[in-house]
């Protein structure tokens, strides 16, 4: 797994710049918390290109039946 420092810096700047600027301009934490929540949502939506290429993990829906743990295995 490689570390993409450009992506980390981008995510941190999306989080920290709005939060610190709101804190500095208003001097109130009441406005910082919603700003931090909104910025966190935006930063979490950023994905690197290798994660998009891999796709999501698939789950085998018939895993128990194919492994012999179904109705014929004596499980009631």
C-alpha positions as CSV (number, residue, x, y, z in Angstrom):
1,X,0.0,0.0,0.0
2,X,1.5,3.3,-1.1
3,X,1.0,6.6,0.7
4,X,-0.1,9.4,-1.5
5,X,1.1,12.5,0.3
6,X,-0.6,14.9,-2.1
7,X,-3.9,13.3,-1.3
8,X,-3.2,13.5,2.5
9,X,-2.3,17.2,2.2
10,X,-5.5,17.9,0.1
11,X,-7.7,16.2,2.7
12,X,-6.0,18.0,5.6
13,X,-6.3,21.3,3.9
14,X,-10.0,20.7,3.2
15,X,-10.5,20.0,6.9
16,X,-8.3,22.5,8.5
17,X,-8.5,25.7,6.4
18,X,-12.3,26.2,6.8
19,X,-12.2,25.2,10.4
20,X,-9.4,27.5,11.4
21,X,-10.7,30.4,9.3
22,X,-14.2,30.1,10.9
23,X,-12.6,29.9,14.4
24,X,-10.4,32.9,13.7
25,X,-13.1,35.1,12.2
26,X,-15.9,34.3,14.7
27,X,-14.0,33.5,17.9
28,X,-16.8,31.0,18.7
29,X,-16.6,27.2,18.7
30,X,-20.4,27.0,17.9
31,X,-19.6,27.7,14.2
32,X,-16.5,25.5,14.0
33,X,-18.1,22.2,14.8
34,X,-20.6,22.3,11.8
35,X,-17.8,23.6,9.6
36,X,-15.6,20.7,10.6
37,X,-18.5,18.2,10.0
38,X,-19.1,19.5,6.5
39,X,-15.4,19.6,5.6
40,X,-15.0,16.0,6.9
41,X,-17.8,14.9,4.6
42,X,-16.1,16.5,1.6
43,X,-12.7,15.1,2.5
44,X,-14.0,11.6,3.0
45,X,-15.5,11.7,-0.5
46,X,-12.1,12.0,-2.1
47,X,-10.7,8.7,-3.2
48,X,-7.4,7.9,-4.8
49,X,-7.4,6.4,-8.3
50,X,-6.1,3.0,-7.2
51,X,-9.2,2.5,-4.9
52,X,-11.5,3.3,-7.8
53,X,-9.7,0.7,-10.0
54,X,-10.0,-2.1,-7.4
55,X,-13.7,-1.6,-7.0
56,X,-15.6,-2.9,-4.0
57,X,-15.2,-6.3,-2.4
58,X,-17.7,-8.9,-3.4
59,X,-19.4,-11.1,-0.9
60,X,-20.4,-14.6,-1.9
61,X,-24.1,-14.9,-1.0
62,X,-24.1,-18.7,-1.2
63,X,-21.0,-19.1,0.9
64,X,-22.6,-21.2,3.6
65,X,-24.5,-23.5,1.3
66,X,-21.5,-24.2,-0.9
67,X,-19.3,-25.0,2.2
68,X,-21.8,-27.6,3.3
69,X,-23.2,-25.7,6.3
70,X,-26.7,-25.6,4.9
71,X,-29.8,-27.6,5.8
72,X,-28.1,-30.9,5.0
73,X,-25.3,-30.4,7.5
74,X,-27.5,-31.1,10.6
75,X,-27.8,-27.5,11.8
76,X,-31.3,-26.8,13.1
